[in-house]
């Protein structure tokens, strides 16, 4: 499986075959959101359970029309059943509170971490960046 490398979303190589991490920078276009959704749907086709880490330090927003894309809707639905642990690093305060609240409602173990807690987020999902594994 090739690494995802989009203008606003770059996959971060990890030390685990079941941990998928992404660095989100700037504004996420409809095309990037759809490509990420297609990538994750392919992952969900191959694996029953995965962990995810999203680094959002540089995220500035996204096209709202992506919410209505079929692949995006499908990947979000499937993530409820295929993602075991979901870590978000550097999310805006409002998003962090929403993640903490949704963690109580959904079958996904989701946690928000500050940028300073990134190492804790990696521990939570059970991997490290492959470039850090020396």
Secondary structure, DSSP 8 states (H G I E B T S, - for coil): ----B-SSEEEE-BS-TTEEEEEEEEEE-HHHHHHHHHHHHHHHHH-S-EEEEEEEEEEEEE-GGGGG-HHHHHHHHHHHHHEEEEEEES--HHHHHHHHHHHTTSSSEEEEE-GGGHHHHHHHHT--BGGG--
